[in-house]
Amino acid sequence: MLPLIIDTDTGSDDAVALLLAAAGKLADVRAVTTVAGNVPLPTGTRNALVSLQVAGRGDIPVHPGCERPMTRLLSTAQHVHGHDGMGDIGLPVPEHAPQPEHAVDVLVHHPRRHPDELTLVTLGPLTNLAVALLRDRNLLDRYRHVYCMAGAADMRGNISATAEFNVWADPEAARVVLESATPDKVTWIGWDVSRKDAVMTPADQLRLEQLDTPMAAFAHRVNRKVAAWARNVTGLDGYDLPDPVAMAVALRPELIVEQEQVHVDVSLGDETCGQLIIDRRRSAPAPNLTLVRRVDERGFKQLLFDTCALGGQQ
């Protein structure tokens, strides 16, 4: 099983990613850290606790982290995911409380105790990881690998014309990560992958509902507001699942169909804030990222259905 730490700003798609990791048989989730992004930090932390509870893994420790971006004011995505980030379906009160150790301490200390053993998956703005890197510049080398749901490699955005939300929400943090990244250690899976290979069509949604398990019902219900937003804003035929497809790549890298190693920077300017700057020239600086461009859609969805069929808790 893959030893895993997950950093999340738990909204509705993050919740499904947590189910994939915590309820399945592919990962040993050692800790979940939370960051402000889709929702304010306390809300995201509560959502992580509830999601793990649904997965039957309320024992996994959850550690709150940074409550705002590194230099900017917090801008959430509650207009996409609902006020509570989970479709406003009326979540239960979590059975467990968050841990007192700060998320940044967890991200720094765990790989020091277990060098080259842990995989880190980030599902939200990169604030926690960037702050951890400012404390330990060699941090990425201590992880086995780091997978980030971040960016839009085709420059088609979901929060602006050219930017994906996680990078847009804290571009300074994204740049800190990019300055330390190497393609053998860091892989980004962007919204372009989700838009192409992780859209839950009406037929997929019906199949999920027909599983008739607590996890399947939860995964579908928390995304109901995202479905309306996708229909009205991005024009997708259903809701897409960017964080679950990133998690699936971490759990099963063989799902990757197309990837590239390139040099990536991020725009900090107002008009293009959060846009990836990808240099594919022969004279470009050395690659700093592996960018996933396509995944096996059928394989991803089968992993999702198989996991949600396991059951979970009400």
N, C-alpha and C positions, 0 to 999 in steps of 0.2 A: 504493500500500500504506500502511496505517495505521502510523505510527511509534509503538511501544508499549513501555511499561515495565510489568512485571507484578510485583506484591508477593504472596507466597504463603506459606502454612504447610503446604507440600505434603503433603496426604493424597491419598486415592484419587481424589476428584472433582477436586481441584486438578490432578492429573496429567493428567486428560482435558482440562481447560481449557488446559493448556500444549500439549497436542497440537494443539488447535484453532488456537491462535495461531501456534505455531512451525512446524507441518508444512503448514499451509494457505497459500493465496496471497493472503490478505486483509491480513496484518500483517507489519510489519518489526520484529521484537522486538529492541530495542536492549540490554535488560538484564533480568534477573530478580533480584529481591531477596527474601530469605526472612525469616520472622518465626516465633517460637514460637507454637504454637496447637494444631492437630490433634496434633502431635508435638513433642518438644523440638527446639530449633533445629538441632543437628547432623543429626538424622534428617531433618527437613524439607529441609535443604540438600542432603543426599545424594539424597533423592527427586526434587528438582528437577533435579539433574544427570542422574539416570537417565532421567527423563521426556524431557528434551531430547535425550538420546542416542537414545532410542527413536524420537523424531520426526526423527532425522537432523540435529539442530541442536545438537550438543555444543559448537559454537563460540560459542554465546550465553553471555556472562559471567553468573555467578551470584554474588551478593554477600550473605553472611549479615548479619543485622541484630540486632534486640533479642531477647534470650533469655528475657525474662519480661515480663509486663504492666507498665504504668507504676507502679502502686502495690500490686498484688496478687500473690499467689503463682501460679505457673503451674498451670493445670488443663488437661490435654490431652483429646483425644477418641479416645484409643487403644482405648477400649472399643467404639468404633464402627468405626474403620478398621483395627484390628489393631495389634499392638505396633509394627510398623515403619511404620504409617500406610498401608500399601499392600496390605492383605489377607494379609500374612505369606506371600507366594508365593515368597520366596527371590530377592531382587533381585540383579542382577550388581553388581560393584564399578564405580563410575563411571570412565570413561576420563579425565575431566577433573577438575581441582581447583577449589574455589571461589576467587574473587578476594579480595585483601586489603582492598580499599576497602569500608568499612562501608555497609550498605544505606541508612542515613539520609543519608550523604554523597551517594550516588547520587541519591536522591529530591530532594535540594536542588540539587545542582550541574547535573544534566542539563537540567532546564527553564530554568535560567539561561543555559546555553549555547545552547539551542534554544527560545526563548520562543514560546508559543502553537503549538508544533508537536507536542509529545508528548501522547499519551493514556496515562493511568495506569489500570490495572485492579488493584484489591485483592481478594484471594481469602481472606484470613485476618483475624485480629484487626487492628485499625487502629493498633497500637502504633508501627510504623515511621513511618507517615504523621503521626501525632500528634506524635511527637518532632521530625520534620522541620518541622512547623508551628510548634512552639515556637521553632525557630531562625529561621524565615522566615514571618511571619504572612501574607505576600502570596503564599505558595507556590501556592495553588490557582489564582490568576489567571495563573500562569506556564504552567500546563498547558492544552492545548486542551480537555480534559475529563477528569473523574475518574469512573470507574464502580466501585462497591463492591458486592460480594456481602455484604450486611449486613442484619440485622434480620428481623422478621416483621411486616408491616404489618397483618395481621389478628389479631395477638396470639396466634396458635397456635404454640407454640414446639417446638423439638426437643431442647433441653438442659434446659429447665424448662417449666412449663405455658404460659408467655407469652413466652419469650425464645429467640432464635436464637443459636447457639454463638458466632459471631464477635463479636457485640456483647456478649454475656454474658461472654466470656473477658477482655475489657478494656473495660468500659463507660466508664471515665474517658477512654480514648483516643477512643472513639466520640464522646463529648461534645466533646472538643477539635476534632474534625473538624466536627461539626455547628455549632459556634460560628463557624467560619470559612466554612462552605459557603454557596453560593447556587445556586438551581435551574438557572441557565444553565450552571453549571460542574460540578455534582456530581449524579450519579444513583445511587440505591441500588436494587439488585435483591435482594429478600429471599427467605427460605425459602418464603414463601407462593407465590411464583411457581414455584419448583422443585416444590413439592408438587402444584401444579395442572397445570403445563405441561412438566415435565421428568422425568417418571417413566418409567424404562425397564421396560416391562412384559415378561412372559416372551416375548411375540412379538417385541418390540424387541431383547431380549437374544439371541434366536435369530438374528435378522437380522444383528446385530453379529458373532456368532460365524461365521456363514456367509460373511462377507466374506473370512475366511481370510487376513488379513494380519497382520504383527507388531503394528501399531498397534491393530487391532481386538481381537486376542487380549489384548494388554496392558490396554486400556481395560476390557475385561470382567473379566479375572481380578483386577485390583487392587480391584474393587468387590464381590468376593464376600462379604466380611464385612459390608459396608454393607447388602447385600440381606437378610441374616439379621437384622440390627438393625432395618431398616425393617419387616420382617414382624412382629417381636416388640414393637416400641416404637411406631412411628408408624402402623402398619397400612396402609402403602402396598403397592400391587400391583407390587412390584419395587423396585429402588434408584433414588433420584432423584439428579439431577446439578445441585446449586445453583451450583457454580462454573462449570461449562461453560455453563449458560444465561446467567449473568452475562457471561461472555466473549463469547458469541454476540451479546448485545445491544450490546456495545462494537464488535464487528466488523461487525455488520449492524443498526444501529438501526431499520431498517424492520421488524424482527421484532416490535417493540413494538406490542401491540394496545390496551393500556390503560395510562395513566399519569396521575399527578396531581402538582401542585405544592402542597406543604403545609409547615407548620412542624412540625419533628420535634425532640424531645428524647429523652433516654434515662434510665431509672430507674437510680439507683445503690444503692437500698435492698436489703436482704437478701432480702425476700420476692419482690420483683419485679425483681431485678437483671437488667439488659440488656433489659428490656421497652421497646419504643418508645412514646413519648408523642406522639401525633399530634393536633394541634389544628386541627380543621376548623371552628371557630366563626367567625362573621363578624368577631368582635373579636380573632381570633387574631393573633399577631405575623406579620410578613411571611414568606412561604414561604422556607425555606432549602434544600429538597431537591426534586428530581424523584424521585418514587417510581414505579417500574414495578410494575404490578399484574397484567398478563397479557401473555404473548407468544404468537406463532404456534407452537404445539407442532409441527405438521407441518414448518414451515420450520426450526425448531431441530434437530429430529431428522435432517432431510435434510442439514443442514450437518455434523452429527456423522458420519453414515454416509459422506458424500462425502469427508470428511477422512480417516477411518480406512481408507477403501478405497485411499488413495494408497500405502499400504505401510508404510514406516518400517523400523527396524532391529531385529534380534533383540537 
